[in-house]
Amino acid sequence: VGLHWYSGDFFDQVWYVSHNYDKPVLGTEGCNCDYDLPNYPDDWSRAARYAHDIIGDMTNGVIGWTDWNLLLDVETQSGSGGPNHAGNNCFAQIHVVGGELEITPSYYAYGHFSRYLTPGSVVFPYTASGWGSSNVEGLSARRPDGSWVMILLNNGQSDLQVGIQTSSEAAAAGQVRVTLPAQSVGTVVFPEPTEAFV
């Protein structure tokens, strides 16, 4: 089953389909275009949109995710490229500007998922609590080599310190603290099996 992101999150419906039908669910298309500029006006908001959607889809049973555009020639004043087959000018992970490659923040946000969620990884839910936790989204996954990875999105305007519970020991003894800069995506890799909860 393939799904696109263009009409909203609907993560509850993603969960329903992935858990009630004997078919894999794949995120097959996402793209920021000129018509999205009122809601996603800058490079960071477009990067955060990717991270939010991938986290929401993957934690609700999607087995993989792919983008509509990886590379586009910039053709418009807004910085988008195209037009595509539907006549839309869109943004991509990489733009070609005057013959030079321009890497966008979306490329780096997307890279956290493509680099650290190796094939065969199993995604688990996580719990966020504490001050500022409403700005933190994330997923945890156990990779085939037995290591754990957590990919975290801080979409807030302030740096946030996040505690990651790494064992069932008392809170401070079994916790790793990381600081997520404002408007960032970060990844933590645990080389040994662990209980990973934020």
Salt bridges, closest charged atoms under 4 A:
ASP9 OD2 - HIS52 NE2 2.87
GLU29 OE1 - HIS4 NE2 3.45
ASP36 OD2 - ARG49 NH1 3.29
ASP43 OD1 - ARG46 NH2 2.93
GLU102 OE2 - HIS95 ND1 3.95
GLU137 OE1 - HIS52 ND1 2.70
